[in-house]
Amino acid sequence: MFRTALLRSARRATSQAARSSGAIARPVVPSSFITKSRFAPSAFQAARCYSAAAGLSKPEVEGRIVDLLKNFDKVSDPSKLSPTSHFSNDLGLDSLDTVEVVMAIEEEFSIEIPDKEADAIHSVDKAVEYILAQPDAH
Amino acid sequence: MRLSGLQRDVLSLYRKCLRESRKKDAIARPHFESFARQEFEKSIGLDKKDFSTIEFLLRKGHRQLEMYSSPGIKDIR
């Protein structure tokens, strides 16, 4: 009875040692390399699908801002509307109107323009320039 | 056009008023916006060197803004 138990435990110990030594002997680096190379590309592809940037083009931004100004009833002379027109000199807007226009541009492109930058926007091309510099404008 | 500090404060107050109007209902929003515009236009003829009056009106405006931005106030006319 005692002898069989001893033999059994001895056999188990040797088999375990063999198994663990087998695991140690197995080359570790190539196996991890294989799993990486198998799964990495698909993960990259998924990331690429979602990160395709739809940037705004300059003509599109200009068109949207000019359209917005067309619908703004305080513009004195709509024929002077162009991508380079100045809010107060060409369009006859006062400073409060300018604030309204900049706020409307904020809503159109769903961004928030801080006061300091907003005070510097006095013309259509300045606004276009600012919008194009914003990565999260859309 | 270069703006003085006080002028920038006035425009900043107007911007705040428009921002607060956005939080109101879609129907009431134009009412709040035109009300803000009217309040500013009341003193549009003020001399820009009349500092004490402008400062007083700015303080008054901030107080008014605080009052009207409370969510309990739904509409204005």
Backbone of each chain as ProteinMPNN parsed JSONL, in Angstrom:
{"seq_chain_A": "MFRTALLRSARRATSQAARSSGAIARPVVPSSFITKSRFAPSAFQAARCYSAAAGLSKPEVEGRIVDLLKNFDKVSDPSKLSPTSHFSNDLGLDSLDTVEVVMAIEEEFSIEIPDKEADAIHSVDKAVEYILAQPDAH", "coords_chain_A": {"N_chain_A": [[0.843, -1.203, 0.0], [1.743, 1.347, 1.002], [3.991, 1.378, -0.565], [3.029, 1.438, -3.205], [1.764, 3.91, -3.263], [3.926, 5.575, -2.899], [5.398, 5.032, -5.207], [3.602, 5.911, -7.114], [3.439, 8.687, -6.602], [6.044, 9.376, -7.105], [6.199, 8.826, -9.819], [4.419, 10.705, -10.785], [5.72, 13.063, -10.115], [8.022, 12.933, -11.72], [6.848, 12.997, -14.265], [5.655, 15.491, -14.262], [7.884, 17.131, -14.028], [9.089, 16.595, -16.442], [7.193, 17.649, -18.142], [7.21, 20.382, -17.431], [9.823, 21.009, -17.98], [9.798, 20.647, -20.643], [8.193, 22.773, -21.393], [9.852, 24.878, -20.734], [11.919, 24.389, -22.426], [10.774, 24.891, -24.825], [10.922, 27.151, -27.479], [10.378, 30.506, -26.72], [10.226, 33.066, -27.835], [9.771, 32.927, -30.725], [7.135, 31.887, -30.775], [5.53, 33.891, -29.598], [5.942, 35.812, -31.439], [4.696, 34.749, -33.649], [1.953, 34.764, -32.869], [1.539, 37.498, -32.649], [2.005, 38.405, -35.247], [-0.087, 37.207, -36.438], [-2.4, 38.419, -35.417], [-2.107, 41.181, -35.307], [-2.342, 42.678, -37.838], [-5.119, 42.672, -38.497], [-6.229, 44.098, -36.4], [-5.132, 46.588, -36.858], [-6.329, 47.23, -39.277], [-9.001, 47.541, -38.546], [-8.812, 49.799, -36.926], [-8.046, 51.635, -38.799], [-10.252, 51.822, -40.463], [-12.054, 53.251, -38.885], [-10.781, 55.624, -38.387], [-10.607, 57.195, -40.584], [-10.089, 60.306, -41.82], [-12.306, 62.922, -42.449], [-11.639, 65.618, -43.669], [-12.216, 69.201, -43.769], [-12.66, 71.029, -46.734], [-11.236, 73.964, -48.239], [-12.9, 75.474, -50.134], [-15.392, 74.444, -49.415], [-15.783, 75.292, -46.75], [-15.722, 78.066, -47.132], [-17.981, 78.38, -48.776], [-20.021, 77.582, -47.01], [-19.86, 79.555, -45.034], [-20.377, 81.88, -46.489], [-22.978, 81.354, -47.356], [-24.269, 81.347, -44.91], [-23.988, 84.039, -44.223], [-25.516, 85.146, -46.218], [-28.064, 84.532, -45.404], [-28.257, 86.15, -43.253], [-29.943, 88.802, -42.053], [-29.028, 91.384, -41.648], [-27.011, 92.143, -43.306], [-25.913, 94.671, -45.361], [-25.478, 94.967, -48.129], [-25.868, 92.499, -50.15], [-24.639, 91.875, -52.557], [-22.027, 92.42, -52.277], [-20.965, 90.313, -51.023], [-18.372, 88.107, -50.626], [-15.676, 85.666, -50.65], [-13.667, 87.168, -49.49], [-14.664, 89.328, -48.165], [-14.971, 92.015, -45.797], [-16.341, 92.209, -42.545], [-17.296, 94.653, -41.298], [-16.412, 96.778, -42.988], [-17.141, 96.072, -45.661], [-19.641, 94.799, -45.517], [-21.165, 96.274, -43.856], [-21.694, 95.73, -41.143], [-22.126, 96.137, -37.608], [-20.25, 96.069, -34.455], [-21.647, 94.425, -32.696], [-23.182, 92.923, -34.45], [-21.132, 91.554, -35.689], [-20.28, 89.913, -33.596], [-22.559, 88.319, -33.453], [-22.448, 87.034, -35.949], [-20.067, 85.553, -35.698], [-20.799, 83.868, -33.634], [-22.798, 82.456, -34.919], [-21.295, 81.13, -36.819], [-19.83, 79.501, -35.13], [-21.883, 77.759, -34.285], [-22.592, 76.604, -36.717], [-20.346, 75.091, -37.424], [-20.12, 73.488, -35.283], [-18.31, 74.103, -33.036], [-16.5, 75.69, -30.34], [-15.54, 78.971, -30.102], [-12.996, 80.637, -28.488], [-13.11, 83.771, -26.593], [-10.912, 85.471, -27.163], [-9.871, 84.682, -29.667], [-12.197, 84.98, -31.12], [-12.61, 87.729, -31.121], [-10.739, 88.491, -32.944], [-11.647, 87.843, -35.42], [-12.657, 89.32, -38.229], [-13.364, 89.233, -40.824], [-14.451, 87.386, -43.766], [-12.435, 85.743, -44.82], [-10.666, 85.52, -42.672], [-12.231, 84.079, -40.891], [-12.548, 81.693, -42.304], [-9.935, 80.811, -42.39], [-9.511, 80.394, -39.648], [-11.365, 78.329, -39.103], [-10.379, 76.264, -40.714], [-8.053, 75.711, -39.371], [-8.934, 74.371, -37.186], [-9.103, 71.22, -35.851], [-11.38, 69.796, -34.982], [-13.58, 70.865, -36.181], [-16.598, 70.568, -38.028]], "CA_chain_A": [[0.0, 0.0, 0.0], [2.62, 2.518, 1.093], [4.938, 1.365, -1.68], [2.367, 1.886, -4.443], [1.563, 5.351, -3.174], [5.233, 6.219, -3.108], [5.73, 4.907, -6.631], [2.719, 6.777, -7.911], [3.837, 10.101, -6.442], [7.335, 9.544, -7.783], [5.933, 8.876, -11.26], [3.776, 11.989, -11.083], [6.74, 14.112, -10.026], [8.894, 12.912, -12.906], [6.124, 13.423, -15.475], [5.501, 16.95, -14.176], [9.176, 17.757, -14.309], [9.319, 16.504, -17.877], [6.309, 18.587, -18.835], [7.638, 21.771, -17.241], [11.083, 21.238, -18.681], [9.405, 20.809, -22.041], [7.723, 24.145, -21.6], [11.0, 25.787, -20.701], [12.753, 24.177, -23.598], [10.118, 25.4, -26.034], [11.357, 28.527, -27.769], [9.298, 31.422, -26.363], [10.168, 34.264, -28.689], [9.086, 32.742, -32.011], [5.689, 31.679, -30.644], [4.863, 35.179, -29.391], [6.04, 36.52, -32.725], [3.668, 34.224, -34.555], [0.619, 35.258, -32.497], [1.472, 38.924, -32.97], [1.883, 38.627, -36.686], [-1.385, 36.74, -36.907], [-3.536, 39.253, -35.015], [-1.861, 42.618, -35.405], [-2.833, 43.383, -39.025], [-6.566, 42.871, -38.496], [-6.51, 45.181, -35.472], [-4.765, 47.824, -37.544], [-7.327, 47.54, -40.298], [-10.206, 48.06, -37.902], [-8.536, 51.157, -36.498], [-7.988, 52.501, -39.974], [-11.608, 52.048, -40.955], [-12.774, 54.248, -38.115], [-10.065, 56.881, -38.237], [-10.501, 57.899, -41.852], [-10.42, 61.696, -41.55], [-13.014, 63.64, -43.502], [-11.279, 67.012, -43.422], [-12.985, 70.198, -44.501], [-11.882, 71.694, -47.776], [-11.377, 75.417, -48.163], [-14.105, 75.965, -50.814], [-16.609, 74.056, -48.684], [-15.914, 76.19, -45.599], [-16.078, 79.387, -47.673], [-19.371, 78.323, -49.233], [-20.947, 77.53, -45.877], [-19.865, 80.843, -44.332], [-21.054, 82.862, -47.345], [-24.413, 81.032, -47.283], [-24.722, 81.789, -43.598], [-24.099, 85.497, -44.263], [-26.638, 85.466, -47.12], [-29.295, 84.437, -44.626], [-28.185, 87.095, -42.136], [-30.681, 89.909, -42.678], [-28.458, 92.723, -41.427], [-26.01, 92.462, -44.325], [-26.496, 95.805, -46.084], [-25.364, 94.835, -49.582], [-25.492, 91.093, -50.384], [-23.818, 91.71, -53.763], [-20.609, 92.549, -51.897], [-20.542, 89.095, -50.339], [-17.358, 87.309, -51.321], [-14.826, 85.009, -49.642], [-12.68, 88.062, -48.869], [-15.275, 90.569, -47.678], [-14.763, 92.402, -44.403], [-17.669, 92.328, -41.958], [-17.778, 96.019, -41.077], [-16.13, 97.671, -44.111], [-17.863, 95.718, -46.888], [-21.01, 94.324, -45.304], [-21.883, 97.239, -43.031], [-22.113, 95.167, -39.855], [-21.458, 96.746, -36.46], [-19.487, 95.08, -33.672], [-22.568, 93.435, -32.136], [-23.506, 92.003, -35.555], [-19.97, 90.684, -35.885], [-20.355, 88.88, -32.555], [-23.626, 87.384, -33.846], [-21.968, 86.218, -37.07], [-19.077, 84.592, -35.208], [-21.54, 82.852, -32.873], [-23.496, 81.604, -35.895], [-20.255, 80.268, -37.402], [-19.59, 78.485, -34.091], [-22.951, 76.755, -34.325], [-22.554, 75.934, -38.02], [-19.267, 74.103, -37.458], [-20.166, 72.884, -33.947], [-17.126, 74.287, -32.199], [-16.601, 76.875, -29.497], [-14.401, 79.857, -30.34], [-12.746, 81.455, -27.302], [-13.282, 85.216, -26.803], [-9.739, 86.129, -27.722], [-9.843, 84.397, -31.105], [-13.418, 85.506, -31.741], [-12.421, 89.17, -31.334], [-9.816, 88.723, -34.064], [-12.285, 87.48, -36.691], [-13.372, 90.485, -38.75], [-13.643, 89.098, -42.247], [-14.781, 86.014, -44.139], [-11.235, 84.898, -44.99], [-10.149, 85.22, -41.327], [-13.06, 83.009, -40.331], [-12.225, 80.459, -43.033], [-8.604, 80.427, -41.903], [-9.641, 79.853, -38.298], [-12.078, 77.047, -39.15], [-9.493, 75.256, -41.299], [-7.035, 75.361, -38.381], [-9.553, 73.607, -36.099], [-9.259, 69.817, -36.251], [-12.684, 69.205, -34.65], [-14.694, 71.541, -36.862], [-17.202, 69.742, -39.079]], "C_chain_A": [[0.874, 1.247, 0.0], [3.551, 2.597, -0.107], [4.274, 1.866, -2.97], [2.145, 3.392, -4.443], [2.858, 6.094, -3.458], [5.601, 6.197, -4.578], [4.907, 5.873, -7.477], [3.158, 8.233, -7.834], [5.161, 10.369, -7.14], [7.126, 9.688, -9.279], [5.344, 10.238, -11.648], [4.822, 13.114, -11.104], [7.607, 14.133, -11.272], [8.158, 13.414, -14.141], [5.938, 14.951, -15.478], [6.792, 17.666, -14.54], [9.441, 17.759, -15.803], [8.484, 17.544, -18.609], [6.826, 20.017, -18.709], [8.959, 22.029, -17.969], [10.822, 21.39, -20.175], [8.971, 22.235, -22.333], [8.879, 25.125, -21.621], [11.803, 25.658, -21.977], [12.124, 24.769, -24.855], [10.571, 26.838, -26.314], [10.2, 29.503, -27.588], [9.139, 32.533, -27.395], [9.438, 34.02, -30.012], [7.585, 32.587, -31.866], [4.97, 33.016, -30.458], [4.887, 36.002, -30.689], [4.937, 36.083, -33.673], [2.293, 34.783, -34.19], [0.494, 36.741, -32.866], [1.2, 39.117, -34.457], [0.523, 38.157, -37.193], [-2.493, 37.748, -36.593], [-3.324, 40.744, -35.269], [-2.474, 43.268, -36.654], [-4.334, 43.639, -38.991], [-6.936, 44.013, -37.548], [-6.213, 46.52, -36.128], [-5.833, 48.224, -38.549], [-8.585, 48.127, -39.681], [-9.989, 49.509, -37.499], [-8.555, 52.098, -37.691], [-9.384, 52.826, -40.496], [-12.264, 53.207, -40.224], [-12.062, 55.591, -38.096], [-9.896, 57.62, -39.555], [-10.981, 59.335, -41.668], [-11.142, 62.309, -42.739], [-12.775, 65.129, -43.267], [-12.131, 67.957, -44.251], [-12.1, 70.837, -45.556], [-12.179, 73.19, -47.731], [-12.623, 75.923, -48.889], [-15.388, 75.638, -50.067], [-16.861, 75.005, -47.509], [-16.354, 77.569, -46.062], [-17.544, 79.423, -48.066], [-20.34, 78.356, -48.074], [-21.002, 78.866, -45.151], [-20.594, 81.898, -45.162], [-22.567, 82.618, -47.329], [-25.024, 81.551, -45.999], [-24.926, 83.305, -43.585], [-25.242, 85.929, -45.173], [-27.947, 85.473, -46.341], [-29.322, 85.41, -43.452], [-28.772, 88.418, -42.624], [-30.047, 91.285, -42.484], [-27.368, 93.082, -42.428], [-26.592, 93.516, -45.258], [-26.523, 95.577, -47.594], [-24.91, 93.414, -49.924], [-24.62, 90.898, -51.627], [-22.323, 91.812, -53.426], [-20.078, 91.306, -51.191], [-19.525, 88.327, -51.176], [-16.492, 86.648, -50.26], [-13.802, 85.929, -48.99], [-13.329, 89.262, -48.191], [-15.092, 90.744, -46.169], [-16.124, 92.688, -43.782], [-18.138, 93.772, -41.832], [-17.538, 96.914, -42.296], [-16.981, 97.358, -45.336], [-19.336, 95.429, -46.635], [-21.815, 95.242, -44.396], [-22.407, 96.677, -41.72], [-21.414, 95.913, -38.721], [-20.843, 95.653, -35.577], [-20.406, 94.026, -33.056], [-22.979, 92.424, -33.206], [-22.363, 91.02, -35.778], [-19.962, 89.559, -34.855], [-21.409, 87.836, -32.943], [-23.157, 86.454, -34.957], [-20.998, 85.152, -36.563], [-19.754, 83.485, -34.399], [-22.28, 81.908, -33.82], [-22.511, 80.647, -36.556], [-19.916, 79.143, -36.422], [-20.617, 77.366, -34.185], [-22.889, 75.94, -35.604], [-21.504, 74.815, -38.022], [-19.154, 73.324, -36.141], [-18.823, 72.892, -33.21], [-17.405, 75.456, -31.256], [-15.343, 77.719, -29.691], [-14.184, 80.7, -29.09], [-12.785, 82.953, -27.629], [-12.123, 85.852, -27.544], [-9.653, 85.927, -29.238], [-11.044, 85.015, -31.804], [-13.285, 87.0, -32.016], [-11.546, 89.461, -32.542], [-10.447, 88.402, -35.417], [-13.14, 88.65, -37.174], [-13.743, 90.332, -40.209], [-13.876, 87.629, -42.568], [-13.502, 85.176, -44.227], [-10.56, 84.579, -43.653], [-10.903, 84.055, -40.707], [-12.726, 81.674, -40.978], [-10.892, 79.902, -42.521], [-8.694, 79.765, -40.52], [-10.294, 78.479, -38.312], [-11.156, 75.952, -39.686], [-8.409, 74.821, -40.318], [-7.602, 74.529, -37.237], [-9.741, 72.16, -36.524], [-10.656, 69.267, -35.987], [-13.859, 69.963, -35.255], [-15.285, 70.606, -37.914], [-18.573, 70.26, -39.449]], "O_chain_A": [[0.764, 2.095, -0.885], [3.868, 3.675, -0.608], [4.877, 2.621, -3.732], [2.308, 4.064, -5.461], [2.878, 7.104, -4.163], [6.056, 7.197, -5.134], [5.399, 6.538, -8.388], [3.243, 8.927, -8.848], [5.378, 11.446, -7.696], [7.751, 10.519, -9.937], [5.7, 10.834, -12.665], [4.812, 13.983, -11.975], [7.898, 15.196, -11.822], [8.716, 14.144, -14.961], [6.043, 15.61, -16.512], [6.792, 18.665, -15.259], [9.932, 18.734, -16.372], [8.944, 18.217, -19.532], [6.886, 20.768, -19.683], [9.187, 23.115, -18.503], [11.505, 22.137, -20.876], [9.322, 22.822, -23.356], [8.899, 26.073, -22.407], [12.297, 26.637, -22.537], [12.815, 25.106, -25.816], [10.583, 27.655, -25.393], [9.158, 29.354, -28.225], [8.02, 32.884, -27.771], [8.576, 34.814, -30.391], [6.825, 33.078, -32.701], [3.933, 33.258, -31.076], [3.972, 36.773, -30.978], [4.333, 36.885, -34.387], [1.547, 35.224, -35.065], [-0.554, 37.176, -33.345], [0.313, 39.866, -34.867], [0.032, 38.623, -38.221], [-3.416, 37.924, -37.388], [-4.295, 41.485, -35.428], [-3.081, 44.332, -36.533], [-4.785, 44.705, -39.409], [-7.837, 44.8, -37.838], [-6.969, 47.478, -35.964], [-6.196, 49.395, -38.662], [-9.166, 49.076, -40.206], [-10.863, 50.353, -37.699], [-9.031, 53.23, -37.592], [-9.662, 53.95, -40.915], [-12.938, 54.04, -40.83], [-12.693, 56.608, -37.811], [-9.122, 58.574, -39.635], [-12.159, 59.559, -41.388], [-10.676, 62.236, -43.876], [-13.637, 65.817, -42.719], [-12.689, 67.583, -45.283], [-10.936, 71.147, -45.302], [-13.228, 73.619, -47.251], [-13.354, 76.734, -48.322], [-16.342, 76.416, -50.067], [-17.982, 75.464, -47.293], [-17.246, 78.176, -45.468], [-18.264, 80.365, -47.739], [-21.353, 79.054, -48.119], [-22.07, 79.276, -44.696], [-21.338, 82.714, -44.618], [-23.347, 83.569, -47.293], [-26.122, 82.109, -45.982], [-25.898, 83.803, -43.017], [-25.871, 86.96, -44.934], [-28.823, 86.304, -46.579], [-30.318, 85.479, -42.732], [-28.196, 89.081, -43.487], [-30.489, 92.256, -43.099], [-26.852, 94.199, -42.407], [-27.634, 93.297, -45.876], [-27.487, 95.952, -48.261], [-23.71, 93.146, -49.984], [-23.937, 89.881, -51.75], [-21.47, 91.352, -54.185], [-18.909, 91.242, -50.81], [-19.808, 87.946, -52.312], [-16.56, 87.023, -49.089], [-13.133, 85.527, -48.038], [-12.62, 90.135, -47.689], [-15.063, 89.786, -45.396], [-16.969, 93.331, -44.405], [-19.263, 94.088, -42.219], [-18.393, 97.742, -42.61], [-17.491, 98.272, -45.984], [-20.186, 95.779, -47.454], [-23.008, 95.022, -44.187], [-23.455, 97.105, -41.238], [-20.246, 96.281, -38.847], [-20.906, 94.468, -35.906], [-20.01, 92.87, -32.903], [-23.112, 91.232, -32.929], [-22.576, 89.833, -36.021], [-19.679, 88.406, -35.18], [-21.193, 86.634, -32.788], [-23.422, 85.252, -34.93], [-21.092, 83.987, -36.95], [-19.352, 82.323, -34.459], [-22.378, 80.709, -33.559], [-22.844, 79.493, -36.824], [-19.738, 77.991, -36.817], [-20.273, 76.184, -34.167], [-23.107, 74.728, -35.586], [-21.743, 73.731, -38.554], [-18.19, 72.589, -35.93], [-18.288, 71.853, -32.822], [-18.432, 76.125, -31.372], [-14.226, 77.249, -29.474], [-15.096, 81.412, -28.668], [-12.534, 83.362, -28.763], [-12.321, 86.671, -28.442], [-9.397, 86.868, -29.99], [-10.94, 85.509, -32.926], [-13.787, 87.491, -33.028], [-11.604, 90.556, -33.103], [-9.84, 88.665, -36.455], [-14.198, 88.938, -36.614], [-14.378, 91.22, -40.779], [-13.554, 86.743, -41.775], [-13.477, 84.035, -43.766], [-9.957, 83.518, -43.497], [-10.317, 83.168, -40.088], [-12.631, 80.65, -40.301], [-10.747, 78.707, -42.261], [-8.062, 78.743, -40.253], [-9.842, 77.566, -37.621], [-11.153, 74.835, -39.168], [-7.899, 73.704, -40.407], [-6.846, 74.031, -36.403], [-10.475, 71.896, -37.476], [-11.091, 68.357, -36.693], [-15.008, 69.728, -34.882], [-14.542, 69.922, -38.617], [-19.234, 69.691, -40.317]]}, "seq_chain_B": "MRLSGLQRDVLSLYRKCLRESRKKDAIARPHFESFARQEFEKSIGLDKKDFSTIEFLLRKGHRQLEMYSSPGIKDIR", "coords_chain_B": {"N_chain_B": [[-9.7, 96.865, -36.743], [-8.81, 98.091, -33.63], [-9.603, 97.099, -30.375], [-10.585, 98.507, -27.247], [-9.979, 97.588, -23.794], [-12.342, 97.809, -22.359], [-14.259, 97.839, -24.369], [-13.924, 95.285, -25.326], [-14.834, 93.892, -23.122], [-17.543, 94.534, -23.219], [-18.357, 93.309, -25.61], [-17.811, 90.71, -24.908], [-19.658, 90.317, -22.889], [-22.006, 90.46, -24.4], [-21.659, 88.215, -25.978], [-21.796, 86.245, -24.031], [-24.451, 86.545, -23.311], [-25.738, 85.655, -25.646], [-24.851, 83.037, -25.65], [-26.129, 82.061, -23.374], [-28.75, 82.297, -24.213], [-28.948, 80.243, -26.005], [-29.444, 78.06, -24.438], [-32.066, 78.123, -23.877], [-35.531, 77.281, -24.741], [-36.299, 76.367, -28.166], [-38.278, 77.952, -29.267], [-38.435, 80.169, -27.614], [-35.924, 81.205, -27.756], [-35.169, 83.139, -29.894], [-36.515, 85.338, -28.845], [-35.143, 85.917, -26.485], [-32.682, 86.529, -27.589], [-33.225, 88.815, -29.161], [-34.045, 90.487, -27.173], [-31.69, 90.844, -25.684], [-30.158, 92.141, -27.579], [-31.66, 94.511, -27.879], [-31.314, 95.618, -25.336], [-28.608, 96.218, -25.397], [-28.577, 98.013, -27.488], [-29.896, 100.183, -26.475], [-28.036, 101.81, -25.258], [-26.311, 102.491, -27.256], [-25.458, 104.856, -28.299], [-23.707, 105.941, -26.578], [-20.863, 107.798, -25.428], [-17.587, 106.649, -26.052], [-15.691, 107.205, -24.184], [-16.901, 107.508, -21.831], [-16.385, 106.209, -19.224], [-17.29, 105.542, -16.576], [-20.078, 105.317, -16.772], [-20.291, 103.252, -18.658], [-19.083, 101.168, -17.292], [-20.838, 100.911, -15.169], [-23.151, 100.092, -16.56], [-22.23, 97.685, -17.563], [-21.943, 96.162, -15.24], [-24.6, 96.12, -14.46], [-25.648, 94.74, -16.615], [-24.422, 92.226, -16.341], [-25.629, 91.403, -14.001], [-28.288, 91.269, -14.803], [-28.083, 89.288, -16.758], [-27.405, 87.093, -15.2], [-29.772, 86.828, -13.804], [-31.705, 86.299, -15.828], [-30.702, 83.967, -16.862], [-31.442, 81.942, -15.266], [-32.912, 78.71, -14.995], [-35.611, 78.683, -14.474], [-36.806, 80.739, -15.823], [-38.6, 80.881, -18.651], [-39.466, 82.191, -20.943], [-39.53, 85.364, -22.677], [-40.689, 88.672, -23.275]], "CA_chain_B": [[-10.102, 97.776, -35.668], [-8.312, 97.714, -32.31], [-10.625, 97.303, -29.352], [-10.072, 98.762, -25.903], [-10.361, 96.533, -22.846], [-13.754, 97.968, -22.001], [-15.055, 97.408, -25.526], [-13.88, 93.827, -25.37], [-15.718, 93.41, -22.058], [-18.927, 94.673, -23.671], [-18.622, 92.252, -26.597], [-17.796, 89.434, -24.196], [-20.956, 90.203, -22.207], [-23.014, 90.152, -25.422], [-21.447, 86.812, -26.356], [-22.336, 85.424, -22.941], [-25.911, 86.598, -23.393], [-26.164, 84.78, -26.748], [-24.601, 81.649, -25.224], [-27.193, 81.663, -22.434], [-30.002, 82.169, -24.976], [-28.956, 78.923, -26.652], [-29.917, 77.027, -23.514], [-33.517, 78.221, -23.74], [-36.299, 76.556, -25.759], [-36.115, 76.858, -29.538], [-39.271, 79.008, -29.572], [-38.151, 81.359, -26.814], [-34.552, 81.655, -27.984], [-35.085, 84.427, -30.599], [-36.979, 86.414, -27.97], [-34.034, 86.277, -25.598], [-31.614, 87.153, -28.379], [-33.584, 90.181, -29.548], [-34.076, 91.287, -25.95], [-30.307, 91.209, -25.371], [-29.77, 93.133, -28.588], [-32.318, 95.775, -27.531], [-30.685, 96.177, -24.138], [-27.329, 96.82, -25.781], [-28.794, 99.146, -28.392], [-30.374, 101.325, -25.693], [-26.936, 102.716, -24.916], [-25.336, 102.413, -28.339], [-24.97, 106.194, -28.616], [-22.847, 106.412, -25.486], [-19.483, 108.139, -25.766], [-16.751, 105.515, -25.61], [-14.816, 107.616, -23.077], [-17.731, 107.642, -20.641], [-16.048, 104.933, -18.582], [-18.064, 105.158, -15.388], [-21.401, 104.853, -17.207], [-20.161, 101.935, -19.309], [-18.824, 100.168, -16.254], [-22.089, 100.696, -14.434], [-24.05, 99.304, -17.406], [-21.686, 96.322, -17.641], [-22.323, 95.465, -14.001], [-26.044, 95.913, -14.534], [-25.865, 93.685, -17.613], [-24.046, 90.925, -15.766], [-26.669, 91.031, -13.038], [-29.469, 90.881, -15.581], [-27.793, 88.002, -17.4], [-27.501, 86.075, -14.155], [-31.178, 86.663, -13.466], [-32.45, 85.681, -16.932], [-30.187, 82.642, -17.227], [-32.01, 80.909, -14.381], [-33.754, 77.816, -15.809], [-37.027, 78.934, -14.217], [-37.334, 81.73, -16.767], [-38.768, 80.124, -19.9], [-39.681, 83.04, -22.115], [-39.41, 86.788, -22.395], [-41.195, 89.445, -24.425]], "C_chain_B": [[-9.579, 97.264, -34.32], [-9.383, 98.017, -31.273], [-9.966, 97.593, -28.012], [-10.542, 97.633, -24.982], [-11.839, 96.578, -22.513], [-14.661, 97.5, -23.143], [-15.083, 95.887, -25.621], [-14.786, 93.221, -24.297], [-17.177, 93.442, -22.502], [-19.266, 93.545, -24.644], [-18.658, 90.884, -25.92], [-19.119, 89.213, -23.452], [-22.041, 89.82, -23.215], [-22.907, 88.685, -25.847], [-22.021, 85.873, -25.293], [-23.855, 85.383, -23.002], [-26.406, 85.642, -24.474], [-25.953, 83.315, -26.371], [-25.704, 81.163, -24.291], [-28.506, 81.474, -23.184], [-30.111, 80.801, -25.629], [-29.548, 77.843, -25.756], [-31.429, 77.053, -23.365], [-34.193, 77.407, -24.85], [-36.127, 77.2, -27.132], [-37.075, 78.004, -29.855], [-38.894, 80.301, -28.857], [-36.797, 81.976, -27.141], [-34.451, 82.968, -28.756], [-35.558, 85.589, -29.741], [-35.856, 86.878, -27.054], [-32.943, 87.005, -26.367], [-31.97, 88.592, -28.731], [-33.671, 91.075, -28.315], [-32.662, 91.757, -25.592], [-29.839, 92.317, -26.31], [-30.356, 94.505, -28.251], [-31.635, 96.432, -26.346], [-29.357, 96.841, -24.487], [-27.54, 98.063, -26.626], [-29.299, 100.385, -27.657], [-29.249, 102.321, -25.452], [-25.865, 102.717, -25.997], [-24.732, 103.787, -28.642], [-24.011, 106.75, -27.583], [-21.434, 106.732, -25.982], [-18.559, 107.052, -25.228], [-15.771, 105.895, -24.5], [-15.596, 107.777, -21.778], [-17.588, 106.377, -19.793], [-16.982, 104.541, -17.453], [-19.451, 104.657, -15.777], [-21.311, 103.458, -17.801], [-19.921, 100.856, -18.266], [-20.072, 99.854, -15.448], [-23.015, 99.786, -15.247], [-23.564, 97.86, -17.534], [-22.082, 95.516, -16.41], [-23.804, 95.13, -14.013], [-26.348, 94.749, -15.485], [-25.536, 92.309, -17.074], [-25.111, 90.444, -14.789], [-27.919, 90.538, -13.761], [-29.281, 89.501, -16.21], [-27.954, 86.858, -16.404], [-28.956, 85.748, -13.84], [-31.894, 85.878, -14.57], [-31.927, 84.289, -17.281], [-30.701, 81.554, -16.29], [-32.987, 80.047, -15.185], [-35.249, 78.018, -15.574], [-37.647, 79.898, -15.212], [-37.379, 81.118, -18.154], [-38.843, 81.038, -21.114], [-39.664, 84.503, -21.693], [-40.059, 87.525, -23.56], [-41.264, 90.92, -24.09]], "O_chain_B": [[-9.874, 96.137, -33.922], [-9.997, 99.084, -31.302], [-8.933, 97.015, -27.673], [-11.396, 96.828, -25.354], [-12.503, 95.548, -22.399], [-15.686, 96.856, -22.919], [-16.104, 95.281, -25.946], [-15.421, 92.189, -24.512], [-17.949, 92.527, -22.217], [-20.312, 92.905, -24.53], [-19.433, 90.009, -26.306], [-19.634, 88.097, -23.386], [-22.888, 88.972, -22.936], [-23.913, 88.005, -26.05], [-22.64, 84.855, -25.604], [-24.473, 84.342, -22.779], [-27.369, 84.906, -24.262], [-26.761, 82.454, -26.72], [-26.162, 80.025, -24.387], [-29.294, 80.594, -22.839], [-31.206, 80.261, -25.792], [-30.083, 76.844, -26.236], [-32.018, 76.131, -22.8], [-33.537, 76.913, -25.767], [-35.851, 78.394, -27.254], [-36.738, 78.914, -30.612], [-39.014, 81.391, -29.417], [-36.555, 83.143, -26.834], [-33.713, 83.854, -28.326], [-35.062, 86.706, -29.886], [-35.643, 88.076, -26.871], [-32.355, 87.968, -25.876], [-31.134, 89.488, -28.618], [-33.406, 92.274, -28.394], [-32.458, 92.919, -25.24], [-29.213, 93.291, -25.892], [-29.668, 95.523, -28.322], [-31.402, 97.64, -26.339], [-29.019, 97.893, -23.944], [-26.8, 99.04, -26.514], [-29.152, 101.504, -28.147], [-29.475, 103.531, -25.443], [-24.682, 102.913, -25.72], [-23.627, 103.876, -29.177], [-23.556, 107.889, -27.692], [-20.886, 106.036, -26.837], [-18.72, 106.589, -24.098], [-15.099, 105.03, -23.937], [-15.029, 108.138, -20.747], [-18.522, 105.587, -19.658], [-17.418, 103.394, -17.355], [-19.953, 103.695, -15.196], [-22.13, 102.588, -17.504], [-20.485, 99.765, -18.345], [-20.334, 98.705, -15.091], [-23.591, 98.837, -14.715], [-24.367, 96.929, -17.604], [-22.495, 94.361, -16.506], [-24.22, 94.034, -13.639], [-27.187, 93.894, -15.199], [-26.264, 91.344, -17.309], [-25.454, 89.263, -14.742], [-28.522, 89.533, -13.385], [-30.184, 88.664, -16.198], [-28.541, 85.818, -16.701], [-29.332, 84.593, -13.639], [-32.603, 84.912, -14.289], [-32.629, 83.512, -17.928], [-30.425, 80.373, -16.5], [-33.791, 80.568, -15.958], [-36.067, 77.577, -16.381], [-38.859, 79.887, -15.426], [-36.342, 80.864, -18.767], [-38.343, 80.698, -22.187], [-39.769, 84.829, -20.51], [-39.994, 87.067, -24.701], [-41.664, 91.726, -24.931]]}, "name": "protein", "num_of_chains": 2, "seq": "MFRTALLRSARRATSQAARSSGAIARPVVPSSFITKSRFAPSAFQAARCYSAAAGLSKPEVEGRIVDLLKNFDKVSDPSKLSPTSHFSNDLGLDSLDTVEVVMAIEEEFSIEIPDKEADAIHSVDKAVEYILAQPDAHMRLSGLQRDVLSLYRKCLRESRKKDAIARPHFESFARQEFEKSIGLDKKDFSTIEFLLRKGHRQLEMYSSPGIKDIR"}
